Amino acid sequence: MPWLPVILGGFATLGSLATNYYKGWPLYAQFYRTLILGGGAYGIGYGIHKTYERRKHVRLHAIEHYKSMFPDRFPQRISDIFSYKKETR
């Protein structure tokens, strides 16, 4: 679950409920405003999250493509832990 839409929706909803509380209205007053603000903020956060994920995916794909085009620039690391070295005596 993406965290940004949840946080933005929560802040919008809490802001609407806090407005009702400080004006002395019941918490359920202007419930449509609370739903619209919470849903709108969630939608905006979801769009931001999707845009960020798409950009990250394209960037990683471009890096992998570059590495496949020029493998000599990215040498493979050989681990010494499990290598079978010949003993020198």
PyMOL commands that set and color helices and strands:
alter all, ss='L'
color gray80, all
select helices_A, chain A and resi 3-22+31-69+71-73
alter helices_A, ss='H'
color red, helices_A
deselect
rebuild
show_as cartoon
